[in-house]
Amino acid sequence: MKIILIRHSKTYGNTLKRYIGVTDEPLCEEGIRLLKERCYPKADILFTSPLKRCIMTAQIIYPDMEYEIIDDLKECNFGEFENKNYKELSGNENYQKWIDSNGMMPFPGGEAHEDFTKRCIKGYEKAIAIAQNKGFANLAIVAHGGTIMSIMEKLLSSEDFYKYHPENAEGFSYEIDEKGKIISEISPVGVKG
């Protein structure tokens, strides 16, 4: 089965470098334009996070496809960092501790990395099971940067969490075997066309 993971396009909060986790923002005009400049692989079945930015991205990339929402594909809850950027958090003791932990410490008032990863994998595995049960060969998931990084970190257990950080409107594709193991090269998705 071919897996296509796509990060949502830009929101206004993304342009301001904010931690936009569970904040439900739509795409901004730049985000819509960005999607129209890119090429994406064909999909037989489509899944998305329930947040507006992912649904809009899915509808623009795959306008003639129905999609299924999977709640577990949502971005991490950034807690007290939610909807703030590094400038606004400068001098915040909790933020500095989080930075010093290389982003692995739980977000104050938010989600722990381990819990977030477990949730994302649960959503990813649900999408694969549905696609397999329906006999589809090309599965696309439109989600968030953190969601995609968590999935890739788990699939490639020796890899660094941040190695597979996609930019907005970009992502990765690869083939998996019946056990979910990656059996192909990991290719970039969302290149300008």
matplotlib code that plots the C-alpha trace (Angstrom):
import matplotlib.pyplot as plt

x = [0.0, 1.2, 0.9, 0.8, 1.2, 0.6, 0.9, -1.9, -1.1, -0.4, -2.7, -2.4, -0.9, 1.7, 2.8, 3.4, 5.3, 2.7, 2.3, -1.0, -2.0, -5.6, -6.5, -8.9, -7.7, -8.7, -6.1, -5.0, -4.9, -1.2, -2.0, -4.7, -2.3, 0.5, -1.6, -2.6, 1.2, 1.9, 1.5, 0.3, 0.1, -3.2, -5.1, -7.9, -9.0, -8.6, -8.4, -8.0, -7.6, -10.9, -9.3, -10.3, -6.8, -6.6, -10.1, -9.6, -6.2, -7.8, -10.7, -8.3, -5.8, -8.5, -11.6, -13.6, -12.9, -14.9, -12.8, -13.1, -12.2, -10.0, -9.9, -6.6, -4.8, -5.2, -2.1, -0.6, -2.2, 0.5, -1.1, 0.1, 2.2, -0.9, -1.3, 1.9, 5.2, 8.8, 8.9, 5.8, 7.3, 10.8, 11.6, 9.0, 10.7, 8.5, 9.2, 13.0, 12.7, 10.8, 13.4, 16.2, 14.5, 14.7, 10.9, 10.5, 9.1, 5.3, 3.7, 2.6, -1.2, -1.0, 0.0, 3.1, 5.1, 4.6, 0.8, 0.7, 2.7, 0.5, -2.6, -1.2, -0.2, -3.7, -5.2, -2.6, -3.3, -7.1, -6.7, -4.6, -7.1, -10.0, -8.1, -7.0, -10.6, -11.9, -9.1, -7.5, -3.9, -3.2, -4.0, -3.7, -3.7, -3.9, -2.7, -0.2, 3.5, 3.7, 1.3, 3.5, 6.7, 5.3, 4.2, 7.6, 9.5, 7.5, 7.9, 11.6, 12.4, 16.1, 15.3, 15.2, 11.7, 12.5, 14.2, 10.8, 9.4, 7.4, 6.8, 3.3, 1.6, 4.4, 4.9, 6.1, 5.1, 6.2, 5.1, 4.3, 3.9, 0.9, 2.5, 2.9, 6.7, 8.1, 9.5, 10.4, 12.3, 10.6, 9.9, 9.0, 5.4, 4.1, 6.9, 6.2, 4.7]
y = [0.0, 3.5, 6.0, 9.8, 12.1, 15.8, 18.7, 21.3, 24.5, 27.9, 29.6, 33.2, 31.8, 29.9, 33.1, 34.6, 31.4, 30.7, 27.3, 26.4, 23.1, 22.7, 26.2, 25.7, 28.2, 28.1, 28.5, 32.0, 33.3, 32.5, 28.9, 28.5, 29.8, 27.6, 24.4, 25.5, 25.7, 22.2, 18.6, 15.7, 12.0, 10.3, 8.8, 6.2, 7.0, 10.2, 10.9, 14.1, 15.7, 17.4, 20.9, 23.4, 23.9, 20.1, 19.8, 22.8, 21.4, 18.0, 19.7, 21.8, 18.9, 16.3, 18.3, 15.3, 12.9, 12.3, 12.2, 10.6, 12.6, 10.9, 12.8, 11.1, 12.8, 16.3, 18.3, 18.3, 20.5, 23.0, 24.0, 27.4, 27.8, 27.5, 30.4, 32.1, 32.4, 32.3, 36.1, 36.1, 33.2, 34.6, 34.8, 32.2, 29.7, 26.8, 27.6, 27.6, 24.3, 22.9, 24.2, 22.8, 19.4, 19.5, 19.7, 16.4, 17.7, 17.7, 21.1, 22.8, 22.4, 20.4, 17.1, 15.0, 13.8, 10.1, 10.5, 12.6, 10.0, 7.1, 9.0, 9.8, 6.2, 5.1, 7.4, 6.3, 2.6, 3.2, 4.8, 1.9, -0.7, 1.1, 1.3, -2.3, -3.5, -1.6, -2.8, 0.6, 0.8, 4.6, 6.2, 9.9, 11.6, 15.3, 16.2, 18.4, 18.7, 17.2, 14.4, 13.5, 13.7, 11.5, 8.9, 8.9, 8.8, 5.7, 3.9, 4.7, 4.2, 5.1, 8.5, 11.9, 13.3, 16.5, 14.8, 14.5, 17.9, 18.9, 22.5, 23.6, 21.9, 19.3, 15.8, 12.3, 9.2, 5.6, 2.0, -0.3, -4.1, -5.9, -5.5, -1.7, -1.7, 0.8, -1.1, 1.7, 5.0, 7.9, 10.5, 14.2, 15.3, 18.7, 20.0, 22.9, 21.9]
z = [0.0, -0.8, 2.1, 1.3, 4.4, 3.7, 6.1, 5.9, 4.1, 5.7, 8.2, 9.5, 12.7, 10.7, 9.0, 12.5, 13.6, 16.3, 18.0, 16.4, 17.8, 18.7, 17.6, 14.7, 12.1, 8.4, 5.7, 4.8, 1.1, 0.9, 2.0, -0.6, -3.3, -2.2, -2.7, -6.2, -7.1, -6.0, -7.4, -5.3, -5.9, -6.7, -3.8, -3.6, -0.1, 2.0, 5.7, 7.5, 10.9, 12.1, 12.1, 9.4, 8.0, 7.2, 5.8, 3.6, 2.4, 1.6, -0.3, -2.4, -3.2, -3.8, -4.8, -6.1, -3.2, -0.1, 3.1, 6.5, 9.6, 12.3, 15.5, 16.6, 13.7, 15.4, 16.2, 19.7, 22.4, 23.1, 26.4, 27.7, 24.5, 22.3, 19.8, 20.9, 19.2, 20.4, 20.8, 23.1, 25.1, 25.4, 29.1, 30.0, 32.4, 31.3, 27.6, 28.3, 30.0, 27.1, 24.6, 26.8, 26.6, 22.7, 22.7, 24.5, 27.8, 28.2, 27.3, 30.5, 30.5, 27.2, 25.8, 26.6, 23.6, 24.4, 24.7, 21.5, 19.6, 20.8, 19.7, 16.3, 15.7, 16.7, 14.1, 11.4, 12.1, 11.9, 8.5, 7.2, 8.6, 6.9, 3.6, 3.7, 4.5, 1.5, -0.8, -1.6, -2.6, -2.3, 1.0, 1.7, 5.1, 5.5, 9.0, 10.9, 11.1, 14.6, 13.6, 10.6, 12.6, 15.3, 12.8, 11.0, 14.4, 15.4, 12.0, 11.8, 15.5, 15.1, 13.5, 15.2, 15.7, 13.8, 10.8, 9.0, 9.7, 6.6, 5.6, 5.0, 2.0, 1.8, 3.1, 2.3, 0.5, 0.8, 0.4, 3.3, 3.5, 5.1, 8.6, 8.1, 7.7, 5.2, 2.2, -0.2, -0.3, 1.5, -1.2, -0.8, -1.6, -2.5, -4.7, -6.9, -10.3]

ax = plt.figure().add_subplot(projection="3d")
ax.plot(x, y, z, "-o")
ax.set_aspect("equal")
plt.show()
